[in-house]
Amino acid sequence: MENEKTRILHRDTPPVNPPDSSHASEVGPGGLINNRFRLEYMLGQGGMGVVYAARDLRKEELGDADSRIAIKLLSEEVRHLPNALRMLQQECKKAQDLAHPNVVTVHDFDRDGEVVYMTMELLAGQPLGEYMTEMEIATAGKNLSVDFSKPLSIIADIVQGLAYAHKRGIVHFDLKPGNVFITDEGTTKILDFGIARAVLTSGGETSNDATLFGGMIALTPRYASLEMLLGLLPDPRDDIYALAIIAYHLLAGKHPFGELSATEVLHQNVQPERIPGLTERQWKGLLNGLALKREDRTASAEEFLEAISPRRVDRRYWLAVGTAATAIAVSLFFWLQPPQIVAPSLFDNPPPAAGLTVANKSQVEQLLEVAEVHLMVGRLISPAGANALDVYNQVLGIHPYNRQAIRGLKSLLDRLTQAAGLAINDGERRRAEELIDSGLKIYPQHKPLLNLQQQLRNGN
């Protein structure tokens, strides 16, 4: 729901002891819905209604220890839209059929007099939007972490839920951080499948960028695809656009288009800023998900996840590079001993790379994939075991002036700069010095690292 602020919920939160009530019209803490659901406290509020934590008295009568649920009471504006209840009932029925760990469980949709409601599982954790805000505050003024494991884990959970729904012909149509929830167990769940679609198709006033009801926006323009804003029929690729925006925000700490709607992005020709640390393949995969036109956009959630995830490396090659105890790893580690210092001209204007035999080409490609994985997990220059620097040096030993390896070294230097900056901010002087020295051994004229080195010296 737009602007909905859902607090962190815990199942063991002490229940409110409200005054007794048995009338649906007494909506609020203590109210009783359908002589069954006792409202306890409000969880969140938005244009489509209010969400409460509640107790299911029928479950309690049957001795069910887990009687607490979440109940959404639809707003008056939504209830009075033509065909709204019929459409909502249909969408809720679809949501009930989505039995998946990454989709919130919907129990029922019903009414009690003028009160129209839906019940669902009560989650403990926080909305994705809150998590993003906390991360932005925590990293304010600092370089972003180079560890993408947590964002990619969240994205993977969202993808699993979306893919499950899409295969059953269900489009979310309002995917955004406010409709994604991270539980205390670390599982990410999607909420409110099809609710916005039901409201829009039940009849509303059309504005430039969204369909309105009661003066409120049903869609969320900054996450809605261009086709949604133009009123076209829902398509799974509409969810892919929102998914890509969420993914970008998680990886970069900001909206790719500065909170602009797709129509504004189109008219102003806004381009997303490149995210440091992503490989060329991952960056292209993210851009394909952000494509403004459906026909250019990634076709499925699984395809999007595959495109932005580190490449799966054959276990044999991972062992060859990652297990120092094996003879293969030892031979690779000491093979050819390429120079550690890189001339500035190699970065600025590398000469053409020589040709490769078929066998060497295959070996280089495999090593480059391994190096990408090392970069992704933050294994940059570790003194023990395999790391990205060693593997890129191995590539250059086999294939001097390999452009992909040179780009990889540039990315590695960016990562070292970020990590050194974080170490300085956290007061870890020795760690910062080690990172800076390692980077300057690769490229002695790297200005950002030289600036950080000077910053450390001035701090003496």
N, C-alpha and C positions, 0 to 999 in steps of 0.2 A: 504494500500500500504506500502511496506517495506520502512522504513526510512522517511515516509511522515510526515511532521510537519505541522499540520493544526492550524492556529491561532484561537483565540477566535473570533467568528463572532457575529455581532449585526446587526439586520435589519435596525436600525436607523443610521448606519455608513454613514457619508456624502459620496455621490457618487463621484467618480473621474470624472472630466470633461475632457475627452480625446479628442484628435483631431478626426475629422470625418473620418470614414473609412468604405468602403463597400466591402472590399475584404477579403475573408476567409484566404488568404495567409498572411495577416497582423495580425498574431496571437499575442495577447498581449493586455494590457489595451488599450481600444479604438477600438479594432478590432470588426468587425461585422460578425456574423456567420449566414449564410442562410438568410441574409437580415432581421433578426429577433432578434438575441440575441447580445446585446452590452456588450462586456467584460468590467468590471470595475477594479477589482484588483484580484491578485492571492491569493488563500486561502491555497494552498498546492501543493507539487510536489513530485512525486515518480517515480518508475520504469515503471509504467503503464500509466503515463500521468500527466497532470497538471489540477488542479481544480481552476476555477475562480468564483467569484461572478459576476452575469450578470443581465441585465434588459431585460425582454421580451417585445419588442416594440409592438408586436401585442396586448398583454394585455393592454398596455398603451393606444393604439388606441381605445380599447373598453371601456376605462374608469375604468379598474381594478386597484384599489389603491395598491394592493399587486402584483407588477410585478417582484419582484426580485427573482432570482433562483440561483442555483449552476449549473455549467456546467463543465463537465470533458472532456478534449480534450485528446484523446488517443495518446500515444507516437508513433513515427515512427516505432520503433522495434515491437510493438504490431500490428500495422496496416499491416505490411508486412509479418506476420506469415501466413502460409497456412491455409485457412478456418477461420482465426481469426474473420473476420467481421461477417461471418455467425453464428459462435458459440456465439459471443458476442451479436448479435441481438437476438438469441434464449434465452440466459440467461437474457437479459434485459427485454424481453417479460415476462418471468417468474416473474422477480422482480416487473414489473408493476402490476402484479396480486396480489402482497402481500400488501393488504390494511390493515395495522395493526399499532397501535400507537407506537409499539416498533421496527418498521422497517421503514427506511427512504423511502419516497415516490419517486419513479422513474417516470418521466413524459414521456421521449421519448428517442429514439436512432436513429441517422441519420448521414448523411455525407454531407459536402459541399466541393466539389472538393476533395482535399487531406485531408481535416480535417474531422476526424471521432469523434463524440461526443455523450454524453448522458447528459440529463438534469434531475435535481432532485430538491427537496425542499431545500431551503437555511435554514440552522440551526443556531440558536444562542446559544452559549454555549462553550463547549470545548471537545476535544477528551478524551476518557478514559485514554489513555496513558499520556496525560498532567496532568490529575487529579491525576494519580498514582504518577507521578514525584513530584508534589506539596506536596502530602501527605508524600512521603519519605523525602523531604527536611524539612517539618514541624516537623517530628518526629525523625529526625536525632539526635542520642545521647540520646533519650528518650525512655522510655518503651512505647510500643504501647498501644493505648486506648483499654479498654476492651469492649467498646460499638461496637457491630457488626451490629447495625441496618442499618447504611448507606451502608456498603458493601453488606449486604443481600438484601437491596432494589434494588441496582444496578444489582445484580445477578438475582433477580427475574424478572426484566424487560428484561434482555437478554434472560432468559429462555422463557418468554412469546413469544418473537419474534421468537426464534428458534423453539419452539414447533409448532407455527402457520405455519412456513415454512416447517418443517419436515412432518407435516400432509398432506401437498400438494406435497410431494415428492421432495422438494428442499433442497439441502445441501449447506451450505455456502462455505465450503472448504478453507476458509482463515480467520477464526475468530481469532481476535487478538485485543489488545487495540486500535490500529490505525484504526480499522474498527468498533469501537463502540463510540458513541457520547452522551454526557450528555448535555441536553438542559438547558437553563436558568430556565425553569419551573421545572426542576428536573426529567424529563423523559429521560430514556436511550433508544437510538435507534441504530439498527444495520445497517451498510452500506455495499455496494458492494457484495450483494448476488450473488454467482456464477461467478463473474468476473475472479477470478484466475483459476477456473475450465475451463472456456472457453479458456483461454490462454494456459493452459497445454494441453488440448485435441486438440488444433489446431496445435500442432506440435512444439516441442522444443528439445533442447539437454539435455540429461539426465546426471546428475552428481551423485556423491555419495549420497548427501543428498537432492537434489532438482532438479527440472527441470529448466533449464536456458533458457532465451531468450535474445539475444543481450548482453550477459555477465551479465545479471541481474537475480536475483532469483525471480521466480514467487511466490513460497511458502515462508512462513516464518518458517524456521526450528524449532525455539524454541517453536512454537505453533502448529506445524504440527504433526499429529499422525504418528506412525510408518508405518501404512498401506499407508498413503499418500506419505511418503518418499519412499516407496517401489513401488509406482506407481499402487496400487490397485484401483479398482473402488470406487468412493465416497460412503460413508455410513454416516447416521446421527451420528453414534458413533465417527466419526472423529471430528465432531463439539463438542461432549461431552468432548473429550480430551482437546481441546482448552478452552472450557468453564471452566473445572476444573482447568486449569492452571491460567486462569484469576481470578477465585474465590479464589484460594490459594493466589495469589498476593494481592488481595484486602484485605483478612483477615490477612495475615502475613506481608505484605509490601515488599515481594520479590518473585521472580520466584521460584517454588518448586525445580527445578533442576539446579539452578545457570545458567540459560540461555542456557543450553545444549539442543541439539536436542534429539529426542526420540531414535535415533540409538546410540548416545553417552551415553545416560542414560542406555540403554540396555547393551552396551559393558562394561561400568564402574560400573554397578550395583549400581547406585546412588539411595538413598532413601530420600524422602522429610522429613524435620525436622517437628516434631510434633508442632502444633499450640496451645499454651496455651489458655485455655478458651473454647475450643470446647469439647463437651461431647464425650464419646466413640462412640456413635452412629453417631454423626456428622463427627467425624474424619474418621470413617470407610467409611461413604458415600463419603467423599472427596477423599479418597484413591481409591475407586472403580471408580470414574470418571477419575483418573489419571492412571488407569491400562494401561500398554503398549500394551497388546493384546486385540483386539476387543471383543473376546468372554468373557473376564473377566471384560470388561468395562460396566458401567451403560448404560442401554438400551435406555433411553429417557431423555430429558431435564427435564420433569416434575418429573421423578423419582429421578433425581439428586437433584433438588431443595428440594423435600420432605425429602431426606436423610440428607441434611446439615442444614435444618431449625429447629428451636425449635419445639418440639412436640406440637401439638395442644392439649390443656388441656380442658377437659369438663368444661363448665362454672360453674357447680355446685361445682366442687372441687376448681376452682379458687376463687369462692366466699368464700368457706369454709376456705381458707388460706389467701386470700387477702383482705377480708372485715372485719376489726376489729370490726365493729358495730354489726355483727351477733353473735348469741350465739355459733354457731359452731366454728367460728374463735376464740372466746374467750376460748372455751374449749380446742381447739388444742394448743393455745398459752401457756396455763398454764399447760397443761397435762404432768404429770410425771417429769417435770423440770429436764432434763438430765444435767449432769455436763458440764460446759463450758470449763474446762481445759482438754485437751486430752493428755494422756500419750504418750511419744515418741514411746513406743512399739506398740501402736495402729496403728500408721502410718507405722512403719518399718516392723512389723511382726504381723499383727492382728491374734488373735486366730480364729478358725472356728466359724461361726455364728450358733446359734441354729436354729432348725426348726421352721416353722411358720404354723399357722392354715390357712385355705383357706381364711378366712375373713381378717386376718392380712396381708397375702401376698398381697391381692388385695389392701388393704389400703396403704401398704408400696410402692407398685409400683406406685400408684397414687401420693403419696407424692413426690417420687423421680422425677416424671415427672414435678411436680410443681416446685421443687427445680432447675431443669435444666432450666426452663423458667426464674426463678429469676436470675440465673447465667448469662444467655444470655443477659438479659436487664440491668444487672449491679446492681440489687437490692441485695447487698451482706449482709450488716449488719445494714440496716437502723433502727434507734431506734423506729420509728413509723410505724406500719403496719407490714405486713409479709415480710420475707426476706429469702435468701437461708440458712443462718446459723440456724435460727429458725426451718426451715423445716427439715434440716439434723439432728438437735438435736432431733426433733420429731421422725424421722425414727430410730435413735439409741435408743430412749426410748422404742420404740416398738420392735425393733430387734437389740439388742446389737451386735457390731462388723460387722454390715452389710457392706460388702466390697464396694458396690457402693456408700454408704453414705460417707465412709472414703475417697474414691477417690474424691468425691465431695468436701469434706472439704479441701483436698490437693489443688484442683483447686481453691477453694475460697481463700486459703492462697496465692496462686500465684497471683490471681487478686488483693488482698489487697496490696501485695508487689508492683505490677505494679502501682496501683493507688497512693500509698504512694510515690513511686519514682517520678511520674509525679508531685505530689503536691510539693515535695521538689524542683524540677527543676523550677516550676512556682512560687516559693517563698511563697507557702501557708503552712507555718510552722504548724499552729494549726491543719489544716486538716490532714497533714501528721502524726502528733502526735496521733490524734484520730484513724487513720487507723492502725498505728503500734500497739497501745495499744490494739485495738480490736483483731488484729491477734495474739498477744502474749497471750491474754486471752484464745484463742483456743489452742495454742501450744507454751508454753513459751520458748522452745528451738529452735524455727524456725530461722535458721542462717541468711537468707536474711533479715528478719525483724529486727533481732538484729543488723545487720550491718547498716541498715538504721537508727536505733535508735542511734547508736554510731555516725553516720554521723551528725545527728541533734545536738547531745551533743557537738561534736567537733566544730560545727559552732557557738557555743555561745561565 
